[in-house]
Amino acid sequence: MATIYEKVGENIRRFRKKQGLTQEKLAELSKIDSKSIIQIENGKRNPTLKTLRRIALALKIPLSRLMD
């Protein structure tokens, strides 16, 4: 069973790919280090709410969609 961090990471990856963004471009848009984006997508990093908000804004989606 996937952890909440893995689920959030999967959602970020799904929305990022749906929009045709690379991890580097998402990092640039959200002003987050690209290594952090990679770790978050892989469920290996526990992102803060502030970080998730930045990612959601960069993806132009509600923050709640990352938690689904």
Backbone as XML, in Angstrom:
<?xml version="1.0"?>
<chain id="A" units="angstrom">
  <residue number="1" name="MET">
    <atom name="N" x="0.842" y="-1.178" z="0.000"/>
    <atom name="CA" x="0.000" y="0.000" z="0.000"/>
    <atom name="C" x="0.888" y="1.242" z="0.000"/>
  </residue>
  <residue number="2" name="ALA">
    <atom name="N" x="0.563" y="2.175" z="-0.864"/>
    <atom name="CA" x="1.367" y="3.389" z="-1.011"/>
    <atom name="C" x="1.151" y="4.340" z="0.162"/>
  </residue>
  <residue number="3" name="THR">
    <atom name="N" x="2.230" y="5.005" z="0.541"/>
    <atom name="CA" x="2.129" y="6.011" z="1.598"/>
    <atom name="C" x="1.511" y="7.277" z="1.019"/>
  </residue>
  <residue number="4" name="ILE">
    <atom name="N" x="1.117" y="8.189" z="1.890"/>
    <atom name="CA" x="0.546" y="9.457" z="1.425"/>
    <atom name="C" x="1.571" y="10.222" z="0.590"/>
  </residue>
  <residue number="5" name="TYR">
    <atom name="N" x="2.850" y="10.127" z="0.953"/>
    <atom name="CA" x="3.892" y="10.823" z="0.207"/>
    <atom name="C" x="4.047" y="10.251" z="-1.201"/>
  </residue>
  <residue number="6" name="GLU">
    <atom name="N" x="3.917" y="8.936" z="-1.308"/>
    <atom name="CA" x="3.989" y="8.307" z="-2.631"/>
    <atom name="C" x="2.789" y="8.705" z="-3.479"/>
  </residue>
  <residue number="7" name="LYS">
    <atom name="N" x="1.602" y="8.765" z="-2.867"/>
    <atom name="CA" x="0.394" y="9.167" z="-3.597"/>
    <atom name="C" x="0.500" y="10.602" z="-4.099"/>
  </residue>
  <residue number="8" name="VAL">
    <atom name="N" x="0.961" y="11.489" z="-3.220"/>
    <atom name="CA" x="1.132" y="12.893" z="-3.614"/>
    <atom name="C" x="2.145" y="12.980" z="-4.757"/>
  </residue>
  <residue number="9" name="GLY">
    <atom name="N" x="3.240" y="12.254" z="-4.629"/>
    <atom name="CA" x="4.260" y="12.246" z="-5.684"/>
    <atom name="C" x="3.722" y="11.740" z="-7.004"/>
  </residue>
  <residue number="10" name="GLU">
    <atom name="N" x="2.915" y="10.691" z="-6.965"/>
    <atom name="CA" x="2.301" y="10.153" z="-8.180"/>
    <atom name="C" x="1.379" y="11.191" z="-8.811"/>
  </residue>
  <residue number="11" name="ASN">
    <atom name="N" x="0.618" y="11.887" z="-7.982"/>
    <atom name="CA" x="-0.295" y="12.916" z="-8.491"/>
    <atom name="C" x="0.473" y="14.059" z="-9.137"/>
  </residue>
  <residue number="12" name="ILE">
    <atom name="N" x="1.542" y="14.488" z="-8.492"/>
    <atom name="CA" x="2.357" y="15.565" z="-9.073"/>
    <atom name="C" x="2.902" y="15.131" z="-10.421"/>
  </residue>
  <residue number="13" name="ARG">
    <atom name="N" x="3.445" y="13.921" z="-10.485"/>
    <atom name="CA" x="3.996" y="13.409" z="-11.745"/>
    <atom name="C" x="2.915" y="13.337" z="-12.831"/>
  </residue>
  <residue number="14" name="ARG">
    <atom name="N" x="1.744" y="12.871" z="-12.454"/>
    <atom name="CA" x="0.655" y="12.740" z="-13.424"/>
    <atom name="C" x="0.249" y="14.100" z="-13.987"/>
  </residue>
  <residue number="15" name="PHE">
    <atom name="N" x="0.042" y="15.074" z="-13.106"/>
    <atom name="CA" x="-0.352" y="16.412" z="-13.567"/>
    <atom name="C" x="0.772" y="17.074" z="-14.367"/>
  </residue>
  <residue number="16" name="ARG">
    <atom name="N" x="2.004" y="16.865" z="-13.945"/>
    <atom name="CA" x="3.150" y="17.453" z="-14.662"/>
    <atom name="C" x="3.241" y="16.907" z="-16.077"/>
  </residue>
  <residue number="17" name="LYS">
    <atom name="N" x="3.133" y="15.595" z="-16.199"/>
    <atom name="CA" x="3.216" y="14.975" z="-17.523"/>
    <atom name="C" x="2.024" y="15.353" z="-18.391"/>
  </residue>
  <residue number="18" name="LYS">
    <atom name="N" x="0.848" y="15.445" z="-17.783"/>
    <atom name="CA" x="-0.356" y="15.828" z="-18.524"/>
    <atom name="C" x="-0.176" y="17.204" z="-19.163"/>
  </residue>
  <residue number="19" name="GLN">
    <atom name="N" x="0.580" y="18.067" z="-18.489"/>
    <atom name="CA" x="0.824" y="19.409" z="-19.000"/>
    <atom name="C" x="2.085" y="19.504" z="-19.851"/>
  </residue>
  <residue number="20" name="GLY">
    <atom name="N" x="2.751" y="18.384" z="-20.041"/>
    <atom name="CA" x="3.939" y="18.353" z="-20.885"/>
    <atom name="C" x="5.148" y="19.044" z="-20.272"/>
  </residue>
  <residue number="21" name="LEU">
    <atom name="N" x="5.212" y="19.057" z="-18.945"/>
    <atom name="CA" x="6.330" y="19.706" z="-18.257"/>
    <atom name="C" x="7.385" y="18.689" z="-17.842"/>
  </residue>
  <residue number="22" name="THR">
    <atom name="N" x="8.632" y="19.102" z="-17.902"/>
    <atom name="CA" x="9.708" y="18.284" z="-17.365"/>
    <atom name="C" x="9.816" y="18.583" z="-15.871"/>
  </residue>
  <residue number="23" name="GLN">
    <atom name="N" x="10.544" y="17.751" z="-15.176"/>
    <atom name="CA" x="10.776" y="18.001" z="-13.751"/>
    <atom name="C" x="11.538" y="19.313" z="-13.561"/>
  </residue>
  <residue number="24" name="GLU">
    <atom name="N" x="12.458" y="19.578" z="-14.467"/>
    <atom name="CA" x="13.241" y="20.810" z="-14.393"/>
    <atom name="C" x="12.362" y="22.039" z="-14.598"/>
  </residue>
  <residue number="25" name="LYS">
    <atom name="N" x="11.432" y="21.961" z="-15.553"/>
    <atom name="CA" x="10.538" y="23.093" z="-15.809"/>
    <atom name="C" x="9.600" y="23.312" z="-14.628"/>
  </residue>
  <residue number="26" name="LEU">
    <atom name="N" x="9.074" y="22.239" z="-14.056"/>
    <atom name="CA" x="8.217" y="22.374" z="-12.878"/>
    <atom name="C" x="9.010" y="22.991" z="-11.728"/>
  </residue>
  <residue number="27" name="ALA">
    <atom name="N" x="10.250" y="22.580" z="-11.561"/>
    <atom name="CA" x="11.101" y="23.156" z="-10.516"/>
    <atom name="C" x="11.282" y="24.652" z="-10.736"/>
  </residue>
  <residue number="28" name="GLU">
    <atom name="N" x="11.513" y="25.031" z="-11.963"/>
    <atom name="CA" x="11.683" y="26.446" z="-12.297"/>
    <atom name="C" x="10.407" y="27.235" z="-12.013"/>
  </residue>
  <residue number="29" name="LEU">
    <atom name="N" x="9.273" y="26.718" z="-12.459"/>
    <atom name="CA" x="7.994" y="27.408" z="-12.275"/>
    <atom name="C" x="7.605" y="27.528" z="-10.805"/>
  </residue>
  <residue number="30" name="SER">
    <atom name="N" x="7.935" y="26.508" z="-10.030"/>
    <atom name="CA" x="7.547" y="26.504" z="-8.616"/>
    <atom name="C" x="8.641" y="27.057" z="-7.700"/>
  </residue>
  <residue number="31" name="LYS">
    <atom name="N" x="9.798" y="27.391" z="-8.304"/>
    <atom name="CA" x="10.941" y="27.917" z="-7.534"/>
    <atom name="C" x="11.385" y="26.940" z="-6.439"/>
  </residue>
  <residue number="32" name="ILE">
    <atom name="N" x="11.458" y="25.683" z="-6.848"/>
    <atom name="CA" x="11.902" y="24.598" z="-5.969"/>
    <atom name="C" x="13.041" y="23.881" z="-6.687"/>
  </residue>
  <residue number="33" name="ASP">
    <atom name="N" x="14.018" y="23.437" z="-5.955"/>
    <atom name="CA" x="15.148" y="22.720" z="-6.524"/>
    <atom name="C" x="14.667" y="21.472" z="-7.275"/>
  </residue>
  <residue number="34" name="SER">
    <atom name="N" x="15.241" y="21.217" z="-8.444"/>
    <atom name="CA" x="14.800" y="20.069" z="-9.250"/>
    <atom name="C" x="15.032" y="18.741" z="-8.529"/>
  </residue>
  <residue number="35" name="LYS">
    <atom name="N" x="16.072" y="18.656" z="-7.714"/>
    <atom name="CA" x="16.312" y="17.422" z="-6.949"/>
    <atom name="C" x="15.176" y="17.178" z="-5.960"/>
  </residue>
  <residue number="36" name="SER">
    <atom name="N" x="14.640" y="18.251" z="-5.423"/>
    <atom name="CA" x="13.507" y="18.128" z="-4.496"/>
    <atom name="C" x="12.273" y="17.619" z="-5.230"/>
  </residue>
  <residue number="37" name="ILE">
    <atom name="N" x="12.029" y="18.134" z="-6.430"/>
    <atom name="CA" x="10.884" y="17.671" z="-7.233"/>
    <atom name="C" x="11.018" y="16.170" z="-7.481"/>
  </residue>
  <residue number="38" name="ILE">
    <atom name="N" x="12.200" y="15.733" z="-7.858"/>
    <atom name="CA" x="12.439" y="14.308" z="-8.120"/>
    <atom name="C" x="12.153" y="13.479" z="-6.873"/>
  </residue>
  <residue number="39" name="GLN">
    <atom name="N" x="12.666" y="13.917" z="-5.728"/>
    <atom name="CA" x="12.455" y="13.178" z="-4.475"/>
    <atom name="C" x="10.988" y="13.164" z="-4.070"/>
  </residue>
  <residue number="40" name="ILE">
    <atom name="N" x="10.305" y="14.276" z="-4.258"/>
    <atom name="CA" x="8.874" y="14.345" z="-3.921"/>
    <atom name="C" x="8.083" y="13.402" z="-4.817"/>
  </residue>
  <residue number="41" name="GLU">
    <atom name="N" x="8.352" y="13.434" z="-6.116"/>
    <atom name="CA" x="7.637" y="12.552" z="-7.046"/>
    <atom name="C" x="7.880" y="11.081" z="-6.736"/>
  </residue>
  <residue number="42" name="ASN">
    <atom name="N" x="9.042" y="10.775" z="-6.206"/>
    <atom name="CA" x="9.373" y="9.377" z="-5.876"/>
    <atom name="C" x="8.935" y="8.984" z="-4.471"/>
  </residue>
  <residue number="43" name="GLY">
    <atom name="N" x="8.269" y="9.899" z="-3.768"/>
    <atom name="CA" x="7.793" y="9.597" z="-2.425"/>
    <atom name="C" x="8.896" y="9.496" z="-1.394"/>
  </residue>
  <residue number="44" name="LYS">
    <atom name="N" x="10.059" y="10.048" z="-1.701"/>
    <atom name="CA" x="11.210" y="9.950" z="-0.805"/>
    <atom name="C" x="11.425" y="11.222" z="0.003"/>
  </residue>
  <residue number="45" name="ARG">
    <atom name="N" x="10.594" y="12.207" z="-0.206"/>
    <atom name="CA" x="10.711" y="13.464" z="0.525"/>
    <atom name="C" x="9.345" y="13.877" z="1.030"/>
  </residue>
  <residue number="46" name="ASN">
    <atom name="N" x="9.329" y="14.379" z="2.248"/>
    <atom name="CA" x="8.106" y="14.848" z="2.872"/>
    <atom name="C" x="7.983" y="16.344" z="2.620"/>
  </residue>
  <residue number="47" name="PRO">
    <atom name="N" x="7.209" y="16.760" z="1.610"/>
    <atom name="CA" x="7.116" y="18.186" z="1.290"/>
    <atom name="C" x="6.265" y="18.940" z="2.311"/>
  </residue>
  <residue number="48" name="THR">
    <atom name="N" x="6.639" y="20.182" z="2.546"/>
    <atom name="CA" x="5.834" y="21.029" z="3.432"/>
    <atom name="C" x="4.590" y="21.485" z="2.679"/>
  </residue>
  <residue number="49" name="LEU">
    <atom name="N" x="3.648" y="22.000" z="3.410"/>
    <atom name="CA" x="2.443" y="22.536" z="2.790"/>
    <atom name="C" x="2.799" y="23.696" z="1.865"/>
  </residue>
  <residue number="50" name="LYS">
    <atom name="N" x="3.764" y="24.505" z="2.258"/>
    <atom name="CA" x="4.216" y="25.627" z="1.432"/>
    <atom name="C" x="4.770" y="25.122" z="0.097"/>
  </residue>
  <residue number="51" name="THR">
    <atom name="N" x="5.549" y="24.056" z="0.140"/>
    <atom name="CA" x="6.115" y="23.469" z="-1.073"/>
    <atom name="C" x="5.011" y="22.917" z="-1.968"/>
  </residue>
  <residue number="52" name="LEU">
    <atom name="N" x="4.061" y="22.209" z="-1.373"/>
    <atom name="CA" x="2.947" y="21.667" z="-2.161"/>
    <atom name="C" x="2.125" y="22.786" z="-2.791"/>
  </residue>
  <residue number="53" name="ARG">
    <atom name="N" x="1.958" y="23.875" z="-2.061"/>
    <atom name="CA" x="1.211" y="25.016" z="-2.597"/>
    <atom name="C" x="1.937" y="25.601" z="-3.808"/>
  </residue>
  <residue number="54" name="ARG">
    <atom name="N" x="3.245" y="25.736" z="-3.720"/>
    <atom name="CA" x="4.026" y="26.249" z="-4.854"/>
    <atom name="C" x="3.886" y="25.345" z="-6.080"/>
  </residue>
  <residue number="55" name="ILE">
    <atom name="N" x="3.930" y="24.047" z="-5.845"/>
    <atom name="CA" x="3.795" y="23.093" z="-6.948"/>
    <atom name="C" x="2.394" y="23.194" z="-7.561"/>
  </residue>
  <residue number="56" name="ALA">
    <atom name="N" x="1.379" y="23.249" z="-6.719"/>
    <atom name="CA" x="0.003" y="23.356" z="-7.212"/>
    <atom name="C" x="-0.187" y="24.629" z="-8.027"/>
  </residue>
  <residue number="57" name="LEU">
    <atom name="N" x="0.357" y="25.730" z="-7.559"/>
    <atom name="CA" x="0.253" y="26.989" z="-8.302"/>
    <atom name="C" x="0.971" y="26.882" z="-9.650"/>
  </residue>
  <residue number="58" name="ALA">
    <atom name="N" x="2.140" y="26.260" z="-9.662"/>
    <atom name="CA" x="2.891" y="26.082" z="-10.906"/>
    <atom name="C" x="2.124" y="25.204" z="-11.891"/>
  </residue>
  <residue number="59" name="LEU">
    <atom name="N" x="1.405" y="24.205" z="-11.357"/>
    <atom name="CA" x="0.615" y="23.303" z="-12.207"/>
    <atom name="C" x="-0.774" y="23.871" z="-12.528"/>
  </residue>
  <residue number="60" name="LYS">
    <atom name="N" x="-1.100" y="24.993" z="-11.883"/>
    <atom name="CA" x="-2.399" y="25.655" z="-12.081"/>
    <atom name="C" x="-3.560" y="24.737" z="-11.727"/>
  </residue>
  <residue number="61" name="ILE">
    <atom name="N" x="-3.421" y="24.084" z="-10.573"/>
    <atom name="CA" x="-4.465" y="23.208" z="-10.066"/>
    <atom name="C" x="-4.691" y="23.520" z="-8.585"/>
  </residue>
  <residue number="62" name="PRO">
    <atom name="N" x="-5.869" y="23.189" z="-8.058"/>
    <atom name="CA" x="-6.083" y="23.379" z="-6.633"/>
    <atom name="C" x="-5.174" y="22.450" z="-5.818"/>
  </residue>
  <residue number="63" name="LEU">
    <atom name="N" x="-4.707" y="22.940" z="-4.703"/>
    <atom name="CA" x="-3.842" y="22.145" z="-3.827"/>
    <atom name="C" x="-4.492" y="20.808" z="-3.470"/>
  </residue>
  <residue number="64" name="SER">
    <atom name="N" x="-5.781" y="20.810" z="-3.278"/>
    <atom name="CA" x="-6.491" y="19.582" z="-2.889"/>
    <atom name="C" x="-6.347" y="18.474" z="-3.933"/>
  </residue>
  <residue number="65" name="ARG">
    <atom name="N" x="-6.128" y="18.831" z="-5.188"/>
    <atom name="CA" x="-5.982" y="17.801" z="-6.235"/>
    <atom name="C" x="-4.713" y="16.971" z="-6.042"/>
  </residue>
  <residue number="66" name="LEU">
    <atom name="N" x="-3.719" y="17.544" z="-5.395"/>
    <atom name="CA" x="-2.487" y="16.786" z="-5.140"/>
    <atom name="C" x="-2.708" y="15.739" z="-4.070"/>
  </residue>
  <residue number="67" name="MET">
    <atom name="N" x="-3.724" y="15.931" z="-3.252"/>
    <atom name="CA" x="-3.983" y="15.018" z="-2.131"/>
    <atom name="C" x="-4.959" y="13.905" z="-2.483"/>
  </residue>
  <residue number="68" name="ASP">
    <atom name="N" x="-5.619" y="13.993" z="-3.619"/>
    <atom name="CA" x="-6.623" y="12.979" z="-4.009"/>
    <atom name="C" x="-6.008" y="11.593" z="-4.083"/>
  </residue>
</chain>
